[in-house]
Amino acid sequence: MDPLDELRRICLALPETTERLSHGEPTWFVRDKKTFVMFADHHHDDRLAFWCAAPPGVQAELVGEAPERFFRPPYVGHRGWLGVYLDVEVDWREIGEIVTDAYRMIAPKTLAAQLD
């Protein structure tokens, strides 16, 4: 399974999500305005990953528990965003939950409520 294709499928299944390039990478937006997930194809290192918004405390928790799978991304890590490696064994169900949480952090309440 191609990680970009699967990540794209998960992101675009969420309400009013669009995709376009940002900083040279596929990026997903809510209502074509606010980023919630950014693909990172060896963007700042030699790893395949994505960066996403995350609820408060989640970045520290996941990076602390599994640094081989999660990291603090450059530029947005100080805002609590989470980096997720895709060049390791990936649990796509877990990725779906992480992406959905990212969407909930960025989407207006009316859109996020559609997920319930």
Residue pairs with C-beta under 8 A, 6 or more apart in sequence:
1 92
3 48
3 86
3 87
3 90
4 26
4 39
4 41
6 92
6 95
7 37
7 39
7 50
7 86
7 95
7 99
8 19
8 26
8 28
10 92
10 95
10 96
10 99
11 17
11 19
11 28
11 36
11 37
11 99
11 103
12 19
12 28
14 30
14 99
14 100
14 103
14 107
14 115
15 107
15 111
15 114
15 115
16 30
16 31
16 107
16 111
17 28
17 29
17 30
17 36
17 103
18 28
18 29
18 31
18 32
19 26
19 27
19 28
19 29
20 26
20 27
20 29
20 32
21 27
22 35
22 38
23 38
23 43
24 43
25 38
25 39
25 40
25 41
25 43
26 38
26 39
27 35
27 37
27 38
27 39
28 35
28 36
28 37
28 38
29 35
29 36
30 36
30 103
30 106
30 107
30 108
30 111
31 107
31 108
31 111
34 106
34 107
35 53
35 106
36 52
36 53
36 99
36 102
36 103
36 105
36 106
36 107
37 50
37 51
37 52
37 53
37 99
37 102
37 103
38 50
38 51
38 52
39 50
40 47
40 48
40 49
40 50
40 51
40 73
40 83
41 48
42 48
43 49
44 74
47 85
47 87
48 85
48 86
48 87
49 71
49 73
49 83
49 84
49 85
49 86
49 87
50 83
50 84
50 86
51 73
51 76
51 81
51 82
51 83
51 84
52 81
52 82
52 84
52 98
52 99
52 102
53 80
53 81
53 82
53 101
53 102
53 105
53 106
54 62
54 80
54 81
54 82
54 98
54 101
54 102
54 105
55 80
55 101
55 104
55 105
56 80
57 80
58 80
58 82
58 101
59 70
59 72
59 77
59 80
59 81
59 82
62 69
62 70
62 82
63 70
63 71
63 72
63 82
68 85
68 88
69 84
69 85
69 88
70 82
70 83
70 84
70 85
71 77
71 83
71 85
72 82
72 83
73 81
73 82
73 83
77 83
82 98
82 102
84 95
84 98
100 115
103 112
103 115
104 112
104 115
